[in-house]
Amino acid sequence: MVGQQLHQSTTSISLVRSIAGLVVTFTIASAVLYYLLSLVARQLSMRASALFPTNVDQLKELTVALDDVKDERFGLILSSFCAVYIFKQSFAIPGSVLTNILGGALFGMWLGFPLVCLLSASGSTCCYLLSRTFGKHIVLRYQQERIKKLEDLMLESQSSLVFFLLSLRLFPVTPNWLLNMASPIVGVPILPFFISVFIGLMPYNFICVHAGLVISNLKSTAELFEVSTILKLIALSLLMVTPGIVLKIQKSKRR
């Protein structure tokens, strides 16, 4: 009885410390981001909050405004875009679709696509590190059953871990934000994690960045995921995970 109470007390203290650590980290990151965006906002004569569009119409207005000063302040625009992207990924803030579209609109396909892939992997890795440092007790408290299922699946796929992680990104049965937070808890090494995010989100990132090239014709984000587009994503995803499936079948035959 005493031991159980002591365990609960220790868990509660660890939970409070984790939450406090996240709050402090979030506050510092927000302050740095706000300062950087305020510099951009001054160039555009608008409020810093306008740099976080919530729909396609706002995104179009922001794209036009940024495009006017992009050539003169390219370094500031690029660093601000990277900071916003990594901030949102690190703290699992929704809105990656609009950010990806903005990347395509501002930087084009040749720069925008690899940049978005790198930022999505880097931001997810920051989320991974935050979860490993502060998030274990929080995630386990609210997502324990899902973490247990993911851990069981991972143990079954140790021989082809990268392909397993890749399939989770290409066919997102589990939300990406939960995968980012759960991966360090279930023992996924950071390098396979980074690789799986970088490659696994490529089809999704490509569709979004490509939409940025024709943003003037885009009416809503729903247009990105029409039936034909979904079929293309599925076909590309199946092609990317085929080597992992073949490898698993061959190992099963050897056993």
JOQUIWO-V446991 format. One record per run of one state. SS is the DSSP state (~ for helix, > for strand, _ for the rest). FROM is the first residue (numbers start at 0). TO is the last residue. If there is no record, write none. Layout:
# JOQUIWO-V446991
ss=SS from=FROM to=TO
ss=SS from=FROM to=TO
This chain:
# JOQUIWO-V446991
ss=_ from=0 to=0
ss=~ from=1 to=43
ss=_ from=44 to=46
ss=~ from=47 to=50
ss=_ from=51 to=54
ss=~ from=55 to=69
ss=_ from=70 to=72
ss=~ from=73 to=89
ss=_ from=90 to=94
ss=~ from=95 to=155
ss=_ from=156 to=156
ss=~ from=157 to=169
ss=_ from=170 to=174
ss=~ from=175 to=182
ss=_ from=183 to=188
ss=~ from=189 to=199
ss=_ from=200 to=200
ss=~ from=201 to=212
ss=_ from=213 to=213
ss=~ from=214 to=216
ss=_ from=217 to=219
ss=~ from=220 to=224
ss=_ from=225 to=225
ss=~ from=226 to=253
ss=_ from=254 to=254
